Amino acid sequence: MKRAQPQIGVGLLGYAFMGKAHSIGYRDVPVIAPPGVPWPRLISIFGRTESPLEEARSRFGWEKAVSDWRRLIDDEDVQLIDNAAPNQLHAEPTIAAAKAGKHVYCEKPLGTTIDDAFQMWSAAEYAGVRHMCAFNYRFIPALQLAREIIGSGEIGQIYHYRSNFLLSSALDGTRTKKWRDSGTSGGGALGDLGAHHIDLSRFLIGSEPRRVQAVMRIVIPESETGETIETDDLFAAILEYENGCVGVLEASRVAGGHLVTSRIEIDGSKGSIQFSLHNLNELRIAGCDHAFKSVPVLRNGDPGQANWFPPGHPLGWVDTFSHEAVHLLGAIAGLHEVDPIGATFRDGYYCAEIVAAIERAAKTGAAAEVRYRNLTSRVSSAN
Ligand SMILES: NC(=O)c1ccc[n+]([C@@H]2O[C@H](COP(=O)([O-])OP(=O)(O)OC[C@H]3O[C@@H](n4cnc5c(N)ncnc54)[C@H](O)[C@@H]3O)[C@@H](O)[C@H]2O)c1
């Protein structure tokens, strides 16, 4: 007799931008997941406002809609809590879920403060549950290939990591103050956008920043309706990594001509790699011949290709959420660890320390050291 397909019950916080993206990710799992990966059962979705919540429940395929996130955690059918709510709502429900023995998956930035992020990592680790921070750029096949190339030594010792993440979202002339603009969100250009590229730098070059210098600006201090904007519109930072690499990172939501531009360049002693979100199925690679070549990524055997279509059929940004869901569900089933491909809550906490150091450096105008706590001693250390 055929065995029943294993399933993991999911409870989701948030039904807007990321609630939609995560729901699409789960929808694809039965189609693309390799054998052995449990399929998600979309049990319950949480939101504050009844009518759009009910519409999302019905369109995204969730069984129940609830207006109190505690009901997701209390639900015996739910084994995984997915937190795609605004940043201010990351720590409390995620910590409560971990303490209740549920696996936890949380959008970036992990917490709005270093302490929140550390407590989240700590709670998940001590509860012995699987934990993943939703740094979905790690699930772009081209960037997984870039990581493999860098790890193989093909472009030599890494000297430069350069990235920019540019939007014009604060310039649309209809700006009202949203949760992202509040000083408690942990997320302006730095925490919201820069966090992705900070995480990617660690993912790609495999080294930790130890010292930073930075500039941050609030360019438009008031919303159209006269409310004070409390988070940064742009930042630029120089990061010194422990392997000697120097990172130059910037992000902006006031970059006039840019809808979403996300570019990364890595230069080593033997070559260079370039990536742009606009052409996310290719890498540009040059060796010591100085001739950049475009490498199409979804060739036979490239990361992510086997689960989809015959080689060469392009994927998109939304597919990162499907890859991420498959990866986490596979980890819950014990097929592999969340890291190093997925970001754990440790990675989310490390990113919070780096974001905070950039803020300190920008505030004082002096270089700031980055220190990471570890779980056992729970004290600052320069490990
Ligand atoms: N991985 C990515 O590429 C990516 C992209 C965008 C956002 N994010 C992250 O996803 C999370 C959600 O962001 P989003 O863009 O989906 O948000 P959004 O702005 O699209 O939607 C937020 C929703 O939450 C509601 N809300 C606001 N405050 C609330 C509160 N206190 N309690 C309950 N509901 C509240 C709002 O009414 C709105 O419906 C954030 O952590 C963000 O950083 C990640």
The ligand as a Gaussian input file, in Angstrom:
#p B3LYP/6-31G(d) Opt

LIG

0 1
 N       12.449000      38.828000       1.766000
 C       12.066000      39.902000       1.078000
 O       12.441000      40.100000      -0.072000
 C       11.131000      40.875000       1.736000
 C       10.479000      41.844000       0.968000
 C        9.578000      42.703000       1.612000
 C        9.371000      42.606000       2.975000
 N       10.056000      41.673000       3.693000
 C        9.825000      41.531000       5.143000
 O        8.544000      40.925000       5.322000
 C        7.897000      41.435000       6.475000
 C        6.542000      41.993000       6.083000
 O        6.745000      43.038000       5.154000
 P        5.681000      43.325000       3.993000
 O        6.390000      44.149000       2.963000
 O        5.001000      42.075000       3.618000
 O        4.658000      44.259000       4.746000
 P        3.499000      45.138000       4.066000
 O        3.820000      46.554000       4.362000
 O        3.199000      44.691000       2.685000
 O        2.264000      44.700000       4.932000
 C        2.211000      44.832000       6.278000
 C        0.808000      44.427000       6.714000
 O        0.815000      44.303000       8.132000
 C       -0.197000      45.129000       8.681000
 N        0.306000      45.608000       9.955000
 C        0.988000      46.724000      10.210000
 N        1.285000      46.789000      11.525000
 C        0.775000      45.665000      12.095000
 C        0.734000      45.148000      13.424000
 N        1.285000      45.816000      14.446000
 N        0.125000      43.973000      13.641000
 C       -0.417000      43.285000      12.625000
 N       -0.427000      43.718000      11.350000
 C        0.173000      44.900000      11.097000
 C       -0.438000      46.224000       7.669000
 O       -1.740000      46.724000       7.784000
 C       -0.235000      45.462000       6.337000
 O       -1.404000      44.789000       5.964000
 C        8.846000      42.476000       7.050000
 O        9.591000      41.879000       8.067000
 C        9.764000      42.837000       5.894000
 O       11.047000      43.252000       6.305000
 C       10.911000      40.803000       3.094000

